[in-house]
Amino acid sequence: MRPTDYNSHNDGEETRRQLMYIDKLTGFVTSLKDEIGHTPKACVTTFGCQMNARDSEKLLGILITAGFEETEDESEADIILYNTCSVRDNANQRVYGRLGVLKGYKKNNPHLRIALCGCMMQEKTCVDKIKTSYPFVDLIFGTHNIFKFPELLCRMYSSETRMLTDVWEETDTIVEELPVKRKYPYKSGVNIMFGCNNFCTYCIVPYVRGRERSRDPEEILDEIRKLSSTGVIEVMLLGQNVNSYGLNLDTPLSFAGLLRRVEEIDGIKRIRFMTSHPKDLSDELIDVCAHSDKICRHLHLPVQTGSDKLLKAMNRSYTRDHYLRLVDKIRTAIPNISLTTDLIMGFPGETRKDVEDTIDLIKKVKFDNAYTFEYSKRTGTPAASYEDQLSPEIMQEHFDAVLSVVQETARAACATHTGEIHEALIETVSDHDPGMVTGRLSNNLLVHLKGDEAMIGHIYPVKLDICKGFYFLGSMMTNG
Ligand code: SF4
C-alpha cells in the first residue's frame, strides 16, 4: 500500500515518560557500578549516513545521562550499541562480521550487554538471522522507536528474557527534548524531517525509515537557538529529501521558508543541508541560497545516472535534461556554488551506452566531486527482482570507467581554486602532523594549514596555496 503523508505529532507526554525511565535506568547503572567496581562504560558505533550519526548522538546522550561513561574501545565496554545501516549489502555484512568479535568480549565480561538498532533492524530477514545466529545479542530495536531507548534498557536490565526485540513497522510520533551527546562542540546536525516517500526502485530507505514526517518549525528553530547558545556556529539540516520539508505540517512551510528563519538566528554563521532531490528543488530555494550570507556554497544533488532509460527504471522522476537545466539555473544564480552528486553504477539493464551517457553528463556538469557506488541488490526493493542483473565483473568495469572520469573532473575543479582566499572553519588537528590543522571551506573543500588546537571551531581567512588533487595546503591570511 502506497502511503499518504503523515500528520506527525510531537509527543510531549512521551518525552516525560522517557525522561522518567532515564531516572530509573540510573538505578541499574549504579548497581552495576557497585557490582563491577567502576563506572560502566558505553560504546556506540554508527554505520551509514549523517541521519544515523545524529541518532547516535541522541542514544549516547541517554546512556551518559543515565551514568555510563563513553568509550571508543569495545573491549572495555559494559554496553555496546551498533546503530546500523542497510543502504548496501556490505553494511549488513560488516555488522555480522563484528558480532562474531563481540561474542568473544561477552565471554570475558559477563556484564556486557549488546544492543542493535538502525535501518538494518527494520529488515525482518536480518532480525531473524540475528535471532538464530547471534543469540547473545540482548536488545534489538529499529529506526521508528529510538526515543524508547531508556524504556527498552530498563526492560533489558530488569528482565531475565534473552534478547528483547521491539521493532516498529512505522510511526507518526516525533519525540523531542531527549538528552544528546554531540560529537563536535562547534557544529551539529539537525533533523528537520524523517522518512522518504520517493520509492526509488533501488532504495531500502522508504521501507526502513517510513513515511515523510516534518518536525514542527518552532521545535527546529528552538533547537538551533539552543545549539547556538552553546557555541555551535554551523548547522547541517538533515532529511532524506529536504525539498519535501513541511508538506505535512498543519501550517505548511517550505524548506526555503525554513531556511530564511534559520538564517535569522544569531550566532549561526554557516548553514548546510542534505539531501536535495533534483525532482523538486524549487526556484524559491535557489533564490534563498543565492541571497544568503550563511548558507554554504555547496549543494549535494544526487543524479545517480546520466541515462534517461535508467532514471525511469530507478523511478527518479526527472530526466537528464531536467537535471542539466536545473544545474544551469543554480550556477547562474550562485556562480561560486560547488556541486557534488551520487552515482550508482551497475543498475540492472545498464549498457555501455548508459555508461557513456553518465560520463557525458559528468563532463557537462563538471562536478566538484561525486560519491560513486556499485549497485547493491536490496531485498524488498523493486529493482531487486528486475531481470538483467549485471555480473560483478561488468558492474566493476562500469564503475571503474565512471570513477576515473569523476576523479579527473574533481581534480580539475579543485585546481581552479588555487591562490584564492576562502574562509575555513577549523575542524581538527591533523592526524599526521600535530603542527597542522584541517579546515573546511564553505564549498566543502578541505585545506590543511599550520595551526593548533585553539583554532578548532573558529573561522579564519586562508589562502589556498597548493592543490593536492582533492584538497589544499594553505596558509593563514594575516591583516598585515
Ligand atoms: S530519495 Fe530515493 S534514494 Fe533518496 S532516500 Fe528516498 S527513496 Fe532513497
Boltz pocket constraint, residues with backbone or C-beta under 6 A from the ligand:
constraints:
  - pocket:
      binder: B
      contacts: [[A, 196], [A, 197], [A, 198], [A, 199], [A, 200], [A, 203], [A, 204], [A, 205], [A, 206], [A, 240], [A, 241], [A, 277]]
      max_distance: 6.0
